[in-house]
């Protein structure tokens, strides 16, 4: 009989964890596993890429109403005398408005989201929360399963959450998976009492699939020399630093064109910054691309100006396509890049970024050296699925 498993993630919109989950779902053995997927939003750039074998779990009418704009949802519940649900919807909104970190707000919102979701009416062999915070809380509080597994896809210390809140949930999980050695060390140091629960499962990437998709056409001229970054438009990704670095380069007379693939809450701020600095002809925000690989394949340099990462899928994909890579010195960078061997590492400020970019633009031999050294790496991680199988069957 097939093992019944469920994955939980808020959405399959653009993001490294979301892409990793889709890759995992294309790798899993459906002869052995019956797979459900619970999304808080049935949408996103990867939604149409979900395998047909995956069954989507619907959360019901109460959650659909809860997802409506605040006043509409509260009025709907009040008219039906569902006072508790109306209260939960208002408090969910109110907790999200408080002047705390986004992570703490999400933790405090959970107590008002959980009653709306209730208990999923099915029992599983394993439930897997595939993203930190809400996905893990939902696995613990709303899913009946013999094995419960959580994920942390970032350097935990950068998430700005209440660790005592998470501790109560981590205790109830059979295992918590993370995606790099540094992320594992951080978790074990932060929660020494639970250190045996934390394990590594690398993001799943397919070398063959990426190389195949990279052959598709794109709207940017292949003859154009450009830098490329891929990531959510969020302060974490450091694109504001990147824009200031471009300003320094343009003022020095350096010819530069930089494309950024991604979408997110910082778009308006980044657009304003580009207009203010007069850089709209030098940096282009391309939005989401279902297939970013042709853009990556034809880029002169791949740049990841992040403030923090867990383990960047985009960097791994750039390595697969043997692109010269420039990254900032975020805390986990050593898990993916060795300076002047597999990439070029700069300090985390516009001046250092500009200096590193200028060096790589002018030094074709350095770019060639970095590209050639990537050709010898073993980068396919499809076998990582075996780690998850082991945890499910323990």
HELIX and SHEET records of a PDB file:
HELIX    1   1 UNK A   16  UNK A   27  1                                  12    
HELIX    2   2 UNK A   47  UNK A   49  5                                   3    
HELIX    3   3 UNK A   61  UNK A   66  1                                   6    
HELIX    4   4 UNK A   70  UNK A   79  1                                  10    
HELIX    5   5 UNK A   83  UNK A   97  1                                  15    
HELIX    6   6 UNK A  102  UNK A  117  1                                  16    
HELIX    7   7 UNK A  134  UNK A  142  1                                   9    
HELIX    8   8 UNK A  156  UNK A  158  5                                   3    
HELIX    9   9 UNK A  163  UNK A  170  1                                   8    
HELIX   10  10 UNK A  181  UNK A  190  1                                  10    
HELIX   11  11 UNK A  192  UNK A  197  5                                   6    
HELIX   12  12 UNK A  207  UNK A  213  1                                   7    
HELIX   13  13 UNK A  235  UNK A  237  5                                   3    
HELIX   14  14 UNK A  239  UNK A  251  1                                  13    
HELIX   15  15 UNK A  267  UNK A  277  1                                  11    
HELIX   16  16 UNK A  293  UNK A  297  1                                   5    
HELIX   17  17 UNK A  313  UNK A  320  1                                   8    
HELIX   18  18 UNK A  333  UNK A  335  5                                   3    
HELIX   19  19 UNK A  350  UNK A  362  1                                  13    
HELIX   20  20 UNK A  364  UNK A  374  1                                  11    
HELIX   21  21 UNK A  382  UNK A  384  5                                   3    
HELIX   22  22 UNK A  385  UNK A  393  1                                   9    
SHEET    1   A 7 UNK A  55  UNK A  57  0                                        
SHEET    2   A 7 UNK A  33  UNK A  39  1                                        
SHEET    3   A 7 UNK A   3  UNK A   9  1                                        
SHEET    4   A 7 UNK A 123  UNK A 129  1                                        
SHEET    5   A 7 UNK A 144  UNK A 152  1                                        
SHEET    6   A 7 UNK A 175  UNK A 178  1                                        
SHEET    7   A 7 UNK A 198  UNK A 200  1                                        
SHEET    1   B 6 UNK A 283  UNK A 287  0                                        
SHEET    2   B 6 UNK A 258  UNK A 261  1                                        
SHEET    3   B 6 UNK A 227  UNK A 230  1                                        
SHEET    4   B 6 UNK A 301  UNK A 304  1                                        
SHEET    5   B 6 UNK A 324  UNK A 328  1                                        
SHEET    6   B 6 UNK A 344  UNK A 346  1                                        
END                                                                             
